[in-house]
């Protein structure tokens, strides 16, 4: 999910939000309920205004911090946080509704459609009262209440299509939402219980992009019955996992069709048309800037990423992953048709090609990436409407391409590829990343998407011309002929800078969002010494912290890269709180997977204060080869 954070003039924080996912196409049906008088008023309105409002609470979970002085210090730190901290935290909680609100038609038996979150400049989040501590038999949390308000601006007709109750002035609809009390560390705390990976490759979710996959309805499933899970199949439903691991908040997002107001429409209108006679694809730069992370990942020789060239070769690799999102700022929709239909000219041209490894169609010319000389190429697997970027009278709430079958991009809508998705990265293993280098995303580089107007044959079919490109299967690839403006590529390039220590990942970067507790994926320090052991043997350490309690995290290491693989708690070998008194740590020695000798084992350690605001004090250990 994308988050373009800016300040509005009223001091509220706003969010340009989008989601990843593949849903079913929306049937356009269900007439709106309205009186003839109301219909007359509606027909004269140039657009529709829908008020969105919600009351909720959000918190900082303290459960994992040892009871005593350190937990009290964390509680006092949370209680002393300023207004902006709580606005930002509430914002992250509201973002968790994005998947449901865009793909809400999939959750009902009757025809319904998107009521998407609006762009950031239309959001108002107001904390209510002061933060206070709530302790129950299950959870210890510092919480605050807040209100959320925004307005959807759309054409006058589509609200009745996506929600019949909004077809008349004064019509209302309440969407039930269930949130974690603390919106941080969802994957670290609840695993895959709330992760909707439907139609995504395994391992698309990681700790920093989990909010994009959040789905309150995920249940206990098996591979044969799955509608949410792909990578793992948790033993708890999302609701049960939230209840036991975090604490949950039940609330309603209330939608109300309000009378037309030109002044209000002006306040909430978002989006600029950059091509008044055709499609125009532009990079959503804030996603690239804010959602990029360095990570270590191990790839087996038979992985799809190796087979498809998404990494240079198998083994431990260091990746720079980032979100690559685009929107259609033109006046026409981009239509690619049914990509499962062999007669589709885009399929016949081999622009789309079915991947046996991933089990879906690839579009091989989505864009190119570059970081310090290291290239990357994205094979898009689903060009669809996942984000309503324009909030205006000409952008319908009914997207034309909300499935992985009939693909394209509706005007005012956009598509995104979240950081962490397979192939959504540059392999930076063999280039320097310790100094800031430019990270560039060049969308539609080879112009296989018509940014303009397709040239049609006498029978109304798009015309395709031969190119120098060849598909993975060896077929020549053709490109649609397109009448396009001279400046079609102006908004297609986005650039930012990124850097990280040689032995670091996002786990060793500073905590910037108020993440708290020993499960967090930030604020850890790498230790230079790497340790050896016999793979599969039991390692016993006796450790002590010289000051306040510290977290000692044990991760795998790479012999070829010569560094530890700075890891999250989910990938760790051990993650233990070390007290000022002796603490015993036992774990199985992990194999060094890129060593030539399979008996070679070893590990690297990382440490951080048990509470994020505490003092850092390196634990000392005895045993093993310390």
C-alpha positions, -999 to +999 in steps of 0.1 A: +000+000+000+013+034-009+015+063+015+023+097+003+025+117+035+020+155+034+006+181+057-027+197+049-033+234+057-056+224+086-029+204+103-044+170+095-024+143+079-036+130+045-028+098+026-026+090-011-036+054-007-036+023-029-037-014-026-025-045-043-047-074-053-068-091-079-105-091-076-135-101-097-149-077-123-178-055-110-212-061-126-228-028-134-263-032-121-287-023-093-306+009-099-304+035-072-333+041-048-346+076-051-377+098-055-384+116-087-377+149-070-343+136-058-336+122-092-342+156-107-317+172-083-292+145-089-294+148-127-286+185-125-255+180-103-222+179-121-209+152-097-215+134-064-201+140-029-200+112-004-189+119+032-168+093+048-165+093+086-154+070+113-147+069+151-120+046+163-091+041+187-055+033+181-027+023+205+009+012+212+010-024+225+033-030+254+027-067+259+061-080+247+082-057+269+092-073+303+069-060+331+087-037+354+108-005+349+113-010+312+076-015+304+068+015+325+094+036+307+078+025+273+043+034+286+054+068+298+071+074+265+039+066+246+018+087+270+041+117+264+038+115+226+025+145+208-005+150+187+012+143+154+025+109+166-011+098+172-024+113+139+003+093+121-006+061+140-043+065+133-035+071+097-017+037+095-047+021+111-072+036+086-050+025+057-057-011+067-092-006+053-079+001+018-080-035+004-115-041+016-128-008+004-114-011-031-124-048-035-155-046-013-177-062-041-159-095-034-172-095+002-209-094-007-234-117-025-252-087-040-237-064-065-215-038-048-183-020-058-155+002-046-158+029-020-121+036-020-101+056+004-095+091-009-061+109-016-042+123+014-052+160+010-088+151+017-082+134+050-088+149+084-078+129+115-084+144+149-073+128+182-100+130+208-089+136+244-055+124+257-037+091+254-043+068+283-033+033+294-057+004+292-047-028+309-068-060+305-061-096+314-047-101+278-032-068+268-014-037+281-018-008+257-015+030+256-045+042+234-062+073+221-095+078+204-098+097+171-122+107+144-116+103+106-134+123+079-130+127+042-152+131+010-153+111-021-158+132-052-171+113-082-194+114-112-231+116-104-241+081-115-215+057-102-223+059-065-256+042-071-238+014-090-212+006-063-237+010-034-274+014-042-281+031-008-259+060-020-280+067-051-299+095-034-291+125-013-291+115+024-285+078+016-261+061+039-241+029+042-220+015+071-190-007+063-180-028+093-142-026+099-120-046+123-086-032+130-056-042+152-054-018+181-018-013+173-014-011+135+023-018+136+041-053+135+010-071+120+031-098+104+055-101+134+027-105+158+000-124+140+019-141+111-001-147+080-035-149+098-046-116+083-027-117+050-048-121+019-023-133-008-049-145-033-035-145-068+000-135-056+031-156-057+043-171-024+065-149-002+050-117-016+044-105+020+072-092+042+072-072+074+072-037+058+044-043+032+020-064+053-006-035+056-012-039+018-024-075+023-045-070+055-079-086+053-101-089+084-121-118+069-092-143+065-101-176+082-085-209+090-079-226+056-062-255+039-045-253+005-076-269-010-100-243+005-079-212+005-092-179-005-066-158+014-035-178+022-007-190-001+027-189+018+015-203+051-018-216+065-022-203+101-042-222+128-061-190+138-084-167+119-075-131+115-100-120+142-088-147+166-052-138+160-059-101+166-079-108+197-051-130+213-020-113+200-028-075+197-063-066+207-089-055+181-111-025+174-145-029+158-160+002+141-179+013+111-169+035+082-201+056+075-207+068+040-234+095+034-244+110+001-244+147+008-259+175-014-238+189-041-215+218-031-192+235-056-170+249-028-167+215-011-159+198-044-131+224-050-116+216-016-115+178-021-108+177-059-075+159-066-059+149-099-045+166-130-052+156-166-019+155-185-033+142-218-067+155-229-070+130-258-056+096-247-039+076-221-010+091-201+009+069-176+028+086-148+049+073-120+036+078-085+068+092-071+060+092-033+057+054-034+092+051-048+106+076-023+089+063+008+086+025+002+120+012-005+140-012+017+172-032+016+169-069+025+187-102+024+170-132+009+181-167+000+171-182-033+172-219-042+185-229-076+150-240-088+132-207-077+111-188-102+133-157-095+164-176-108+145-190-138+131-157-148+163-136-142+150-116-113+183-122-095+217-128-109+221-163-095+210-185-066+221-182-030+221-153-006+214-120-023+211-084-012+181-067-027+168-032-029+130-036-031+107-007-038+071+001-048+066+009-085+032+025-090+017+042-120-016+061-126-035+070-158-037+108-159-053+108-194-088+111-205-090+076-220-088+042-204-060+018-212-077-014-223-058-047-229-087-070-230-090-106-217-055-118-214-067-154-212-082-152-246-059-166-273-077-144-299-069-112-279-044-093-302-023-084-271-019-121-264-013-130-301+014-103-302+032-122-273+032-090-251+015-113-226+030-147-219+019-174-195+045-182-168+044-219-159+065-211-128+043-184-113+011-197-129-001-164-144+004-142-174+034-120-175+036-086-192+073-083-198+076-046-206+061-028-175+093-009-167+130-009-160+148-002-128+184+009-121+205+014-090+243+022-092+246+004-125+226-026-114+196-031-136+162-047-130+132-054-152+097-058-139+074-085-154+039-073-144+014-101-137-018-081-134-024-046-149-055-036-131-073-008-112-060-010-076-060+026-067-083+056-074-058+084-076-081+111-089-109+124-067-130+143-092-162+144-112-149+126-142-133+096-124-159+069-119-161+047-088-167+018-112-132+006-124-132-011-158-103-034-150-105-049-115-094-084-123-064-103-136-084-114-166-096-082-182-066-060-177-059-023-182-061+010-164-092+032-161-088+070-164-080+085-130-071+050-116-037+034-113-019+002-107+008-005-082+035-031-074+043-031-038+078-034-025+086-070-015+068-087-044+089-112-063+110-094-089+100-060-075+136-052-067+172-046-080+198-072-071+225-050-054+246-078-041+276-069-063+274-031-062+282-006-035+251+005-015+269+022+014+267+056-002+235+072-016+230+063-052+201+070-075+173+045-077+153+050-110+120+035-121+113+041-158+078+030-166+067+017-200+102+022-213+097+002-245+062+018-250+043-014-252+014+004-235-002+029-258+001+063-241-021+081-265-047+066-288-043+031-305-043+031-343-071+007-354-076-013-385-106-011-408-123-037-387-117-018-355-088-039-342-055-024-328-026-027-353+006-043-340+041-037-355+071-060-352+099-052-327+134-064-319+121-081-288+116-119-283+095-136-257+108-160-231+095-188-253+113-174-283+084-158-301+087-124-318+070-097-298+049-070-316+039-036-303+006-018-306+007+011-331-001+043-312-007+080-319+009+097-290+020+132-280+057+141-283+059+144-245+044+110-237+074+100-216+076+131-195+060+116-163+073+081-168+105+083-148+108+085-110+141+088-091+151+088-055+183+079-035+190+050-012+219+036+009+226+011+036+256-003+056+273-033+039+260-057+066+226-039+071+190-043+061+158-025+070+161-044+103+192-023+112+177+010+102+163+034+129+126+029+140+107+058+124+071+050+131+070+043+168+075+005+164+078-010+199+090-042+216+114-071+209+095-083+178+101-051+158+120-051+126+141-020+131+166-005+155+190-035+157+227-032+156+249-057+137+279-072+155+311-076+135+319-110+149+304-140+132+302-174+149+309-210+138+293-242+149+284-276+135+252-275+114+224-292+133+241-292+167+227-274+198+243-241+207+240-230+243+249-195+253+248-177+287+243-140+281+240-109+302+230-073+295+253-047+311+223-024+316+186-026+308+171-056+291+182-061+255+170-083+226+196-107+212+185-118+177+204-147+161+204-148+123+219-169+095+251-158+078+265-160+043+299-174+036+301-160+001+289-125+011+309-125+043+281-109+064+252-119+085+217-118+070+202-091+092+168-108+098+133-102+111+120-122+141+101-145+117+134-155+099+155-155+131+171-186+146+165-172+181+151-139+195+156-136+233+154-108+258+186-107+278+184-093+314+212-079+335+212-114+352+224-145+333+200-156+305+204-190+289+198-192+251+196-225+232+191-229+195+200-253+167+230-243+147+218-232+113+237-245+082+256-219+062+236-225+031+261-211+006+291-230+020+306-259+000+306-282+031+271-290+042+283-295+078+294-259+080+272-240+104+273-205+118+253-174+128+255-137+133+239-117+162+221-084+164+209-066+194+185-038+204+169-024+236+138-044+245+118-012+244+126+010+214+132+041+235+157+024+259+194+027+260+215+004+238+238-019+257+256-048+239+250-081+257+280-103+266+278-140+262+298-171+270+296-206+254+298-217+218+328-199+201+323-166+219 
